[in-house]
Amino acid sequence: MFQHRRAVLSGGARRKLVPAALGTTGAAAVGAYVTKGVQYRREARRTFRLSDPPAPGSAAFARLVESWCGGPLRAGNRVEVLRNGAEIFPSMLDAIASASRTIDFSTYIFWKGETANAFGEAFMERARAGVEVNVLVDGWGSAPMDRALVARMEQAGVNFAWFRTPHWYTTDKLNNRTHRRILVIDGKLGFTGGMGVADEWSGDAENPKNWRETHLRIQGPAVRDLLGAFADNWIEETGRVPSGAHLPEIEAFDDGVEVQVSKSAAAQGRAAAEALFFAAIAGARERLWFTTAYFSPRQALVDELVAAAVRGVDVRILVNGPHIDKQVVRRAGHRSYQPLLEAGVRLFEYQRTMMHAKVVVADDRWANVGTANFDNRSLALQNEMNCTTIDDAIVAELEKHFLDDFDGSEEIDLDRWRRRPLRSRAFELVSGAVRHSL
């Protein structure tokens, strides 16, 4: 009887059922999207209560982040700031070439082009040499990836996996991507930041075709936390747990700095990424400088930024200007400009090229470089990772980068902003309907 029913359904009845099923699925997806939008608007002003917040860079702040965001403070690390593809790509490719036992790599973006081919060839060369090479790419962000390159890597012995490949039956997870960028070599050398494997990151941000980026090269105990962030997503997709050679003993450097890695998972909703930013904003005493590719925070974070500026903190936010790749996000962020400007926050829009870095400097000792942007997608929907350092020299170096980027930006004037045309205001209003998914 069961076989007979299958035969019947494989004919005309099945052709009728499939569109009906797809229609039901589509309607459910639209309904879920609208529901999420309503929930976002209801929760936009919901805030955290943090009495007597500690200053970023203090021992008390590190303890707060460890308890709230789950990342221990690791001493004895060497950290190098890498700026733009001209520094990032050679350093990463050299590290891959040096691997003797293991390579663990994950990224949101792995597109077609010369850069993708260079990384693919580097992975294949090490795999053929007997190194265990694990490569994980997001199924949505890396959808344009060259499938022929994937096949070649697998034939060479690379362990390749897609993270949450979109299917009609996984619409509940479609929004929950892994945005983490991680490279760990032999369990002892790590990289993280905003870099994607694509030609857009090549060069030195010298023209609109070459994006502006910040990345970190890390040696020391904190590398184990980078591996842990990789393992979260790798285990989900493959069931294989990185162990053995992936987890060697790591000695701390006597001249090293303190590093704290915090992971934020989509399943946790508003968790580590937003908590980290909130704590830094609430605790900053003198300075709070943000660089973010996408700026569209919910109202509670806008209120916290306003409060910081009102109490005398030098709050500056560097965001994208005309070269942004997602104009709808820029328009959505514009809705927050006026209250921020009125409170004394300084807003800069980058003019040279696409600004893709995610950097925060608070006061004189605390800095964050990570994968999370200042929008709802990073702070509530995606798997993210932030790497904070407590070191005067690193903060001073990032300060120089900020000042150079400010010089290449247009500062927004409050009076001029109030006179912006109605058309711009209309775009901002429309963007609010999709703000929860940006």
N, C-alpha and C positions, 0 to 999 in steps of 0.2 A: 504493500500500500504506500509506504514511504517513497519507494522508487517511482511509482506511478505518479504521485503528486509532484515530484520533482520534474518529471517529463512534461506534465501539464503546465507547470509554472515556467518552464523554459521556453514556451511559445508566446502567444499573444498576451496571456495573462501576466507573464513576467515583464513584457515590454510596457505594460500599463503600470505595474507595481513599482518599477524602478523610478520613473519620473515622480510618482506619488511620494515615494520614500525621500527622494532628493528634495522635493518641495517641502515636505514636513521638516526635514533637516534644516533647510534654508530658513524656514519660518522660525524654527527653534533658535537658530543662530542669531537672527535679527532680534528676536525677543530677548535673548540673553544679553546682546549688545546694549539694547535700550535699558534693560534693568541695571547693567553695570554703570551706565551713564547717570541714572537716577541715584544709585548708591554713591557715586563719586560726588555728586552735588550735595548730597546730605552730609557726607563726611568731610567735605572740603575744609571746614573750619575746626574739625576735631583736632585737638592738640594734645601734646604731652605736658604733664605737670612735673617740672624739674626745679625743686627748691635749692637755692644756693649752688648753682651750677659751677663746677670746677673749671679752671682755665685750661684750654688746650695746651698740651706740653707738660702739664703737671702730672705727678704720680697719681693724684686723685682722679684726674681725667682718664688716665690709662686704665685705672681700676673700673671706672664707670663704663668705658667702652668694652672692657673684657666681660663684665657682667651682663651688659645690655646687648652687645653685638656678638659675643662669643669668641672674640679673638684675643689670645694671650699676647702680652708684650714680650718680645724676644730681644734680648741684648746680643751684642757682638756681631752685627751684620755690616757688610760693606755694600753701600748703595751708590750707584752711578745714575745720574739723570741723563737720559738720551733725548735729544730734540730733533724731531722730524726724521723722515725716512733716510736722509743722508747719513745719520748716525745710527738709527735704529736697525735698519736692515743689515748693514755689514756686521754689526755686533751680534745679531741673532744668528745670521748664517755662519759666522765664525764659530759661535758656540755649538751649533748643530754639527758642524764638521769635526769638532773636538770630542763629541760624545763617544764613549768607549763601551757603555753598558745599556743605558736607557735614554729615551727621549719621550716626553709626554707633552703633547701640544693640543691646545684647544683654542678656537676662535669663533667669533660670530660671522666674520666676513672672510671668505676665501673665494675671490672672483677670478675671472679669466685674465690672462695677460702675462707679461714678462716676469713680474714679481711672483705670481702664482707658480709659474714654471720653475723659477729659481728655487723656491721653497720645496716644491715637489721633487726636483732633482736632488736637492740636499737630503731630503728624507729617504729617497730611494737609495742613494749612495751609502748611507749609514745602515739601512736595512740589509743591503747586500753584504755589508761588512760584518753582519752578525749582531748588530745593535737592535734591541727591542724598541721599535718605533710605534708609538700610539698616537693617532691623529683623530681628533674629534671636531667636527664642524657643525654649526647650527643648520638645521634643515630648512629654515626660512631665510636667514641672513645670507647663507651661502648657496641659495638655490641656483644662481647663475654659474656655479663652478663647472669647469670642464670635466664631463664624465669620463672622457678618454684619459685624462690625467689621473682620475681616481682609479680607473682600471689598471693603469700602469703602476701606480703606487702599490696596489694590492698584489699585483703579479711580482713585484720586487720584494714583497714580504712585509710591507707596512700594514699594521693593524689599523684599519680605517673604519670610522663609524659616523653616521649622521645622528644629530641630536633632535629628537622629536620631529621627524619628517611629517609635514602636514598631510593629513588624510581627512576625508569627509567624516569619518567616524571618530576623529580626535579633535573636533572643533572646540572642545572644552579646554584644550591645552594650546590652542593655536597662538594665543597671546603670550604664553609663558615660555619665553625663549631663554637660551643661555647666551648672555652678552659678555661673558668672561673671556679675556685674552690671556692665555697662560702658556709659557714655555718653560719646562724644567729639564735640565740636562744632568744625567747621572745622579739625580736626587739632590744635587748640591748647588747648582747654579740656576737662577730663575729670572724670568722676565715677565712684566705685566704692565698694563697701561691701556691706552686707547687704540693702538695700532691694529689695522686690518691687513690681510694679505691681498693687496690690490695695488695697481699702478698709481692710484690716486695718492698713495702715501709716499711715493718716491720723491727724490729731490729734497729741497730745503725750504719749502713754502715760498719759493721765489716767484711763483705766478699762480693764477687761479686753478691750474691743473694739478698743482702739488699741494696737498693739504698740510695744515699745521697740526703737529702732534707732540705729545709728551709720553715717554715710556720710562720704565725703571729696569735696571740690571741689578740683581741682588745676589749676594753670596752670604751664606750663614744660616743660622737656625730657622729664620723666617721662611726659607725656601720650602720647608716641610709643610707650612700652611698653604703655600701656593699649590703644592701637590695635592693637598687635601681638597682644595677647591676644584681641581681637575678631576679628582677621583669621584666626587659627588656625581657629576654628570656622566663620567665614563662608566661607572658601575651601573647606573640606571639603564644605559643603552646596551652594554655588553655583558653585564653580570660578572665581569672580571675585576678583581681587586688588585690594584698596583701594590706589590709588596716586594720583599727580598731586595734586589738590587735597586729598586726605586726608593728604598728607605735606608740609606746608609747612615752611619754615624756622622754627625755634622758638628765640627768644632767651632766655637765662637772665636771671633777675632778680638784680640785685646784692644785694638783701636777702632772697633766697630761701633755702630750706632744702634739705637733701639728702633724696632720695626713692629708694627701691629697690623695684622691682616684680618679683615672682617669680611665674611661671606654673607650675601643676601640671597635667599632662595625665593622663587616665585610663589611656592606653596605657602610661604610665611606671610604673604601680603606685605603690609607696611612693617618692615622689620629693620634689618641691620643698616641698609644703605641710608634710609631716611633718618633712623635714630642717630647714626653717626653725624650726619649733617646738622640735625637739630641740636645735638649736644655741642658741636663746634660753634654754631651760631649763638646759642644761649650762653656759652661760657667765654666767648671772646671778650677780651678786655680793651684792646687797642686797635687791632686790625683784623679784617676778614675779607680776603680777596678770593673771588671765585672765577674760574674759567670753566665754561661748559659749552658743549656743542649744541645742546637743546635745553632751552630754559622755558619751562611751563609749569611752575610749581603750584600746588594747591594753596588755597588761601591761608591755611594755618602757617605754612612756611613763609609766605609773604609777610604775614603779621609778625613773625619772629625776626625776619630781616629788618622790618621797620623798627621793631623794639630795640634791636642792636644799634641801629643808626641813631635813634633818639637818645640812647644813653651815652653817645659819644664815640662809638666804634667807627673806625674808618672802613666803611663797607663799599666795596667796588665789585661789580659784576661784569665780566667780559663774555659777551655772547656773539653769535654769528650775525653778520651783516648780509649784504646782497648775495654772497656766494654760498649760502646755506643750501644743502641738497633737499631740504624738506621745508618749503615756505609756509606750509600750514602750521608747523610747530613754531616758527618765528612769529607768525600772526597771533597764535594763541598766547605766546609769551608777552606780546605787546599789551595784553590786557592787564598785566601786573605793573607796567612801567609807572603809571601816574602816582599811585600810592607810595611806591618806592622812592621816586624822585622827590615827592613832597616831604618825605621823611629825611632826606639828605643822602640817600644811597646814590652813588655814582654809577651810571650805566654806560657801557662802551660796546659798540658794535664793530666787529672786526671787518676790515675792508680789503685786506690783501688777497685772501683766499678762504676756503672752507676751514673754519676753526673746529678741530675735532678733539682737542685735548680736554681732559677732565682733571682739573687741579684746584686745590684749595690751600691757602696759606692763612693760618690764624696766629696772630701775635708774632713773636719772633722765633719760636722753636718748633712749631707744629706744622706739618705739611701733609697733604693727602694727594696721591696720584692713583687713579683707579679707572674702572670701566663705567661707573655710574654717572649719568647726566642728571641735571636738576629738573626732571620731569616725572610724570606719573608712571611712564613706562619703566624707567629705571628704578623708581622708588617703591613700586607696588607690584609690577608684573613680571620682571625678568630676573634671572640669576645674574648677580653682579658680584664684583669683588673690589674692595678698596684697600689700598696699602698706605698706611700712615707712617711717617718717620718723625722722630724727635731729635733734631740736630740743627744747630745754628747755620752750619755751612750749606746744607741742602736748602734750607729756607732762603738763605741769601742768594743762592744760585737761581732758585725759582723766582725770587723777587726780580732779578735782572730780566728774566724771561717775561714776566708780567709787564715790566716797564717798557720793554721793547714792543710788546704786543699792544700796550696802550697807545704807543706812538703810531702804530699802524691801524688805529681804530678811530671811529667818530664818536665823541662823547655826546650823549643825548641831553639836550637842554630842556628844562621843564617848560619854560614859556613857549618854546617852539613846539614841544610835544603837545601842549594843550591846543595848539592851532592846527594840528594835523587834520587832513581832509576827512570828510564824512565817509568816503569810500574806504579809507583805511580802517575807520571805526567799524564799518559794516563787516569787513573781513575778520576783524577781531571777534565780533559778536558771533559770526557763523562758526568760527573755529571752536568756540566754547562747546558746541554740540558734540565734538569728538575729542575734547581735551582729555578725557579719562583714558583714552587709548594712545595718547601721544607720548 
